[in-house]
Structures are given as structure tokens and as C-alpha cells.
Amino acid sequence: MDQNLSHIDVFIDAMWLESGLSKNTLSAYRSDLSRFASFVDKVDLLAADASTIQGFLSHLMSQGAKSSSSARILSTLRRFYRYNLRQNQISVDPCAQIMSPKGGRPLPKSLSEAHVNALLAAPDINKDIGLRDRSMLETLYATGLRVSELVNLSLLEVNPDVGVVRIVGKGNKERLVPLGEQAIDWMQRYQAHARPNLLKKRQCDALFVTARGKGMTRQAFWYLIKKYAHLAGIDFELSPHTLRHAFATHLLNHGADLRSVQMLLGHADLSTTQIYTHIAMERLQGLHQQHHPRG
């Protein structure tokens, strides 16, 4: 119904103004709310009660939705109704007493250090595009950036002399992330040779550019990663965050503390970062079993 579309539009606009959320996050909120609006049909979203929401979650599960997916949608509904409660559009939050669907949080698949080395070595650095791709992969692994943060890097946000990149991440929060010597070296080689050749005197503020003289897109970059994973002999599917997961896991495996990893990743909440401790713990348990006399 038109009224529900209006409720959704108002909420999305408010989230953009209040929190500066990314287009992808706002799009996910809109999709979740539109799905709920279709379920309630002609009922006003602001009139929905706890039983309606419980029914919606049960419907999702009956359709084969994973508990993690249902939990994400419930999180969207919670934010929607909390906003409307603050705006005095409703007097009771219908999500207040609803528990999140149970289900273990899946651990992200990570790459071993040998896998990462093979992936980084896959591009043909004798070609301009290969040198660009090597620089992008090195930068991603050295910094743990989100893919969207990587492809949106501008020349002004990189300071190779100091060895940092300035990132404006989720919620318009700014952070400085160290690059590391190898990433700086590959980035300087790319900027000195490959980037001018790709641009052919065209102007572009983006750090990483295509042969058309435009900034790299997220979709194009992850197509390249899958190609290089195949060349490197990596036989499992890479997700858009695989190198980011590897960055965090390898830091923890080599002794970094969780709070530092949180800052580097740009996580607002430490609980988001704690998922990586489980991955590192699996490795420590394996080492214990392998090397301890009573393992």
C-alpha cells in the first residue's frame, strides 16, 4: 500500500541523514522492509504487532530462509520500529520482546598465508593491468579494507611517504590505516608506470583505474580476484571479504591484540571483531595437538 511505501521512504531518508549509511546498507533496509510490507499486505506497517512480526519470521523460515538471514531482517525491523517510537509514530515497539532466531554465526572462510602469497603472485606484472591488480591485491591484504573502500580510494587519500591511507568508512567514520612496505612499493610502481599508461593523459581522481580511464568498480575487481584465485590454484569460492578476513586472522595469529584489529578494520563494536578470535583459536588448538606431548 502507498502508505507503507511512504513509511519506508521516511525511514530510509532519516537513516541516511542521521547515520550516513552506505547505499548498500540502505538498499538492504529497503528490501527487508518491502518484503515485510508485502507480507502484511494491506495492513499499515505502523499497526503491526509482535504476533504479526513473529508470523513473518515463521513464514521466512518455512520458505527456507537461514536463521542468519531472518536475524538480519529482524534487525532491520527493530531499527525501523525504534525510529518510529522515537518519532512518536507508535507507542509500543512490537519487536521489543522478540528474540533473534537461533543459529551459530558462521565463521568467515579465510585464506592461509600460502594461499595469499599464491594469489598475490598471480597477476602478470609485466602488463599494466597486471601491475595494477598486484597493487590492488597487496593494498587490500595489507590494510584489510572493505572492497568498496578500496575501489573508492582517491589519490589524495593515499600518503606513501607516511605509509598510510585515509579511509572514510561506514557511517562516515574516518580512520588511518598503515600500508606496509610491500604495499607501498607496489603502489608506487603502479603509479609511476601502469596508471599513466592506463589513463593515456585522461584525468581521473581514483587511485585504481581501468583501461577506459575510469575508477575500478567493486564488481569488476571481484571478477578479477576470482580469476586470480583460479590461476593460484585456490579451489574454493572466494567471498567479497576473503582477503579482509585473511588480514584480520593473520594479524591475530602473529600476536596482534583484538582492539588494534578492531581499529584497523573500522568496526564500531568490538563484538563484531571477536568472530576472528574463533578462527585464530582453531589454529592454536591445532598447533597444541600437533606439538604438545599430551596433545
C-alpha positions in Angstrom: 0.0 0.0 0.0 1.1 3.6 -0.7 1.2 4.5 3.0 3.7 1.7 3.7 5.9 2.9 0.9 5.8 6.3 2.4 6.7 4.9 5.9 9.7 3.1 4.3 10.8 6.2 2.4 10.7 8.4 5.5 12.8 5.9 7.5 15.4 5.4 4.7 15.8 9.2 4.4 16.2 9.5 8.2 18.8 6.8 8.3 20.8 8.4 5.6 20.7 11.8 7.3 21.3 10.5 10.9 23.9 7.8 10.3 25.3 8.4 6.9 24.8 4.7 6.0 26.1 3.4 2.7 23.9 2.9 -0.3 24.2 -0.8 0.0 23.0 -0.8 3.7 20.1 1.5 2.8 19.2 -0.7 -0.1 19.2 -3.8 2.2 16.9 -2.0 4.7 14.5 -1.0 1.9 14.5 -4.6 0.6 13.8 -6.1 4.0 11.0 -3.6 4.8 9.4 -4.0 1.4 9.4 -7.8 1.9 7.6 -7.3 5.3 5.2 -4.9 3.7 4.3 -7.4 1.0 3.7 -10.0 3.8 1.3 -7.8 5.8 -0.3 -6.7 2.5 -2.9 -4.0 3.2 -2.1 -3.6 6.9 -0.3 -0.4 7.9 3.3 -1.2 9.0 2.9 1.1 12.0 -0.1 -1.0 13.1 1.8 -4.3 13.1 2.1 -6.1 16.4 4.5 -8.7 17.8 2.4 -11.6 16.6 2.5 -10.2 13.0 6.2 -10.0 13.1 6.6 -13.5 14.6 4.3 -14.8 11.8 6.5 -13.1 9.3 9.7 -14.7 10.7 8.0 -18.1 10.8 7.0 -17.6 7.1 10.6 -16.8 6.2 11.8 -20.0 7.9 9.2 -22.0 6.2 10.4 -20.7 2.9 13.9 -22.0 3.7 15.5 -18.8 5.0 18.6 -19.3 7.1 18.5 -18.2 10.7 21.2 -15.6 9.9 19.0 -14.1 7.2 16.0 -14.0 9.4 18.0 -12.4 12.2 19.3 -9.7 9.8 15.7 -8.9 8.7 14.6 -8.7 12.3 17.4 -6.3 13.0 16.1 -4.1 10.2 12.6 -4.2 11.7 13.9 -3.3 15.1 15.7 -0.3 13.8 12.5 0.7 11.8 10.2 0.5 14.8 12.7 2.1 17.2 12.9 5.1 14.9 9.1 5.4 14.7 8.9 5.0 18.5 11.3 8.0 18.9 9.2 9.9 16.4 6.1 9.2 18.4 4.5 7.4 15.4 3.9 4.4 17.6 3.6 4.0 21.4 4.9 0.4 21.7 7.9 -1.3 20.0 6.5 -4.5 18.6 10.0 -6.0 18.3 10.9 -5.4 21.9 10.2 -8.9 23.2 11.1 -10.9 20.1 14.2 -13.0 20.3 16.6 -13.3 17.4 16.4 -16.6 15.5 18.9 -19.1 16.9 21.8 -20.3 14.9 25.5 -20.2 15.1 27.2 -17.3 13.4 29.2 -18.8 10.5 32.9 -18.2 10.6 34.2 -16.4 7.5 36.3 -18.6 5.3 39.9 -17.3 5.3 43.0 -17.9 3.2 46.2 -19.4 4.5 49.3 -17.4 4.2 50.5 -19.7 1.4 47.2 -19.1 -0.4 47.6 -15.4 -0.1 51.2 -15.5 -1.4 50.0 -17.5 -4.4 47.1 -15.1 -5.0 49.4 -12.0 -4.8 51.8 -13.6 -7.3 49.1 -14.5 -9.9 48.9 -11.2 -11.9 51.3 -10.7 -14.8 53.2 -7.7 -13.6 54.8 -7.2 -17.0 51.5 -5.8 -18.1 49.9 -2.6 -17.0 46.7 -4.2 -15.9 48.6 -6.9 -14.0 50.7 -4.4 -12.2 47.5 -2.5 -11.2 45.9 -5.7 -10.0 49.0 -6.7 -8.0 49.0 -3.3 -6.3 45.3 -3.6 -5.5 45.7 -7.1 -4.0 48.7 -6.0 -2.0 46.8 -3.0 -0.7 43.8 -5.0 0.2 45.8 -7.6 2.1 48.0 -5.0 3.8 45.1 -2.9 5.0 42.0 -5.1 5.4 39.9 -2.5 3.6 36.4 -3.3 2.5 36.2 -3.7 -1.2 34.1 -0.6 -1.6 36.7 1.3 0.4 39.5 0.0 -1.8 37.9 0.9 -5.2 36.8 4.3 -3.9 40.3 5.3 -2.8 41.4 8.6 -4.4 44.9 9.9 -4.9 44.5 12.4 -2.1 43.7 9.7 0.4 47.0 7.9 0.0 50.2 9.1 1.5 53.0 6.7 0.6 55.6 8.9 2.2 54.0 8.5 5.6 52.8 5.0 4.7 49.0 5.4 5.5 45.7 5.6 3.7 42.8 7.7 4.9 39.5 5.8 4.8 36.0 7.2 5.3 34.1 4.0 6.1 30.6 3.1 7.3 28.8 6.0 9.0 31.3 8.5 7.5 33.8 7.5 10.2 37.4 8.3 9.3 40.4 6.1 10.1 44.0 6.0 9.1 45.3 2.5 8.1 49.0 1.6 7.7 50.1 0.3 4.3 53.2 -1.6 5.0 56.4 -1.5 2.9 55.5 -4.1 0.3 52.1 -2.5 -0.4 53.8 1.0 -0.7 56.4 -0.4 -3.1 53.8 -2.0 -5.4 51.6 1.1 -5.2 54.5 3.4 -6.2 55.4 1.1 -9.1 51.8 1.1 -10.3 51.5 4.9 -10.0 54.8 5.5 -11.8 54.3 3.2 -14.7 50.9 1.4 -15.1 48.5 4.2 -14.1 49.7 6.8 -16.6 49.6 4.2 -19.4 46.1 3.2 -18.5 44.9 6.8 -18.3 46.5 7.9 -21.6 46.5 11.5 -20.4 42.9 11.3 -19.3 42.0 12.8 -15.9 40.7 10.7 -13.0 40.8 11.2 -9.2 40.5 7.5 -8.5 43.7 5.7 -7.4 43.0 2.5 -9.3 41.8 3.0 -12.8 40.6 0.8 -15.7 41.8 0.9 -19.3 38.9 3.2 -20.1 40.3 5.8 -17.8 37.7 5.4 -15.1 37.7 4.2 -11.5 37.6 0.5 -10.8 34.2 -0.9 -9.8 33.6 -3.4 -7.0 32.1 -5.9 -9.3 35.0 -5.7 -11.8 37.5 -6.1 -9.1 35.9 -9.2 -7.6 35.7 -10.7 -11.0 39.5 -10.3 -11.2 40.0 -11.8 -7.8 38.1 -14.9 -8.8 40.2 -15.1 -12.0 43.5 -14.9 -10.0 42.2 -17.3 -7.4 41.8 -19.9 -10.2 45.3 -19.1 -11.5 46.7 -19.5 -8.0 45.0 -22.9 -7.6 42.6 -21.9 -4.8 39.8 -24.4 -5.2 37.1 -22.8 -3.0 34.8 -19.9 -3.7 36.1 -16.5 -2.5 33.7 -14.1 -0.9 34.0 -10.3 -1.3 35.6 -10.2 2.2 38.1 -13.1 1.9 41.2 -11.0 1.9 39.8 -8.8 4.7 39.2 -11.9 6.8 42.8 -13.1 6.0 44.2 -9.7 7.0 42.4 -10.0 10.4 43.2 -13.6 11.0 46.8 -13.4 10.1 47.3 -10.4 12.4 45.8 -12.3 15.3 47.9 -15.4 14.5 51.0 -13.3 14.7 50.2 -11.7 18.0 48.1 -8.6 17.3 45.6 -7.7 20.0 41.8 -7.6 19.2 41.4 -3.9 19.9 44.1 -3.0 17.4 42.5 -5.2 14.8 39.1 -3.6 15.5 40.5 -0.2 14.8 42.2 -1.3 11.6 39.0 -2.9 10.3 36.9 0.1 11.2 34.5 -1.9 13.3 32.3 0.3 15.6 31.8 -2.6 18.1 34.4 -4.9 19.4 31.9 -7.8 19.3 32.0 -7.6 15.5 35.7 -8.2 15.6 35.6 -11.1 18.1 34.5 -13.5 15.4 38.1 -13.6 14.3 39.3 -14.9 17.7 37.5 -18.2 17.0 39.5 -18.6 13.7 42.8 -17.9 15.5 41.8 -20.3 18.3 41.2 -23.1 15.9 44.8 -22.7 14.6 46.2 -22.6 18.2 44.3 -25.8 19.1 45.7 -27.5 16.0 49.3 -26.4 16.9 48.7 -27.7 20.5 47.5 -31.1 19.3 50.4 -31.3 16.9 53.3 -30.2 19.1 52.3 -30.8 22.8 53.4 -34.2 24.2 49.9 -34.8 25.6 48.0 -33.1 22.7 
